[in-house]
Amino acid sequence: MIKYIISPIFLCVFIVLAQDPVDLQIRKNRSALDKVKSEIASLTTEIKRADIKSSSALDQIKSIDRELSLIGKAKRLLNNETNLLNIKIEDIHQKMEILQSKLSRMREQYQHRVVHLYKKGTINDLFLLLESGSINQSLVRLKYYKFFADQEKRLINSLKYDLEQIKLLENELDSHLVELEESLGEKNRQEKIYLFKKKEKKVLIDQLQWNRKNLENQLSAAETEYQKLYQIILALERQRLDSKSTGKPGRSVVLNSREFKKNKGKLLWPVEGKILHAYGKQRNLQLKTTINNTGIDIKANLGTKVQAVFTGIVTMITYLSGYGNTIIIDHGEGYYSVYSHLEDVLVESDQLVETGEIIGLVGDSGSLEGTKLHFALFSNQQTENPQNWLR
């Protein structure tokens, strides 16, 4: 059996290749995508079982919104996958170029050696040995001939090894190119479904009759969703306080020095736009009742960039039917900012974001009033008027 002599440098290269962080990211991303696809399938089954088409317009809109949120997440993951695959493909191309270059140099060396042997021949080598001045000189020459013969064997084995590695890289490249093509096709299909669902939602909203019953149902749903958001804030704050009391390092350790409170009245606006609904109690003329708005609603165009109002850690990315796609940022010392109705999310959970960093795009998820941003601030588990904190 032939034993291949592996260059230590290239052994390191391929050990690194086997543990490539891009490969790990691709697998992690695909796992997350499979989970989202499973959620979409479950939701589709649930909608069919409930015969949502015979439900009220509000219920239909709510179901479509949930679908849109999941499809949007699938689109983001597919986009991330195509980017990672392109990085991987480029990396393989570079490794193949390095190996091809090395292979060319080795072939030149081998050809030179073959030409040398052809010109000199084994008879001349034997003649030189016999013509040696002494036995010691002959032994020395034999030692060097053996050394060059061993070198030739190593050269041949190294050539074979590099050819095998190029073949492995070619196979890996073909596999990733197939994955890339499938990913792009899937992304296009999800985009078409997304646009179709968007149109379906718009038609339902346009047909929606804002009678007393629908308004009451919507207000009741809004209160239910606020309670869900409030419970999330409570859970996040309990987690922070538990970490602080037990002395365990937590996200608050990073943020305690950020002095969020000292920046009251100086915070950046998350987006520029007209305020549709101010904070606090708002009078509903149709129902002749008072509505309590827990944040402010800012009118902005679809796709407008949303920025973090202050440095913090993204502690939650979620979907709530009354708020749509929502990001919660922990600013330390019990302060949280909430950004809702997002079209797209551009950050990850546990990510540290700086003041002014883009975290998402304005959308209409969870909204019946078109595109807008719902922005809220929590302090010690209670809402604050954001306008008192913004510039």
CORTAJO-V97362 format. One record per run of one state. SS is the DSSP state (H for helix, E for strand, L for the rest). FROM is the first residue (numbers start at 1). TO is the last residue. If there is no record, write none. Layout:
BEGIN
ss	from	to
SS	FROM	TO
SS	FROM	TO
END
This chain:
BEGIN
ss	from	to
L	1	7
H	8	18
L	19	20
H	21	50
L	51	51
H	52	54
L	55	56
H	57	130
L	131	134
H	135	207
L	208	211
H	212	246
L	247	250
H	251	258
L	259	260
H	261	263
L	264	266
E	267	267
L	268	274
E	275	277
L	278	279
E	280	284
L	285	288
E	289	293
L	294	295
E	296	299
L	300	304
E	305	307
L	308	311
E	312	320
L	321	323
E	324	332
L	333	334
E	335	345
L	346	351
E	352	353
L	354	357
E	358	363
L	364	371
E	372	379
L	380	381
E	382	384
L	385	385
H	386	388
L	389	389
E	390	390
L	391	391
END
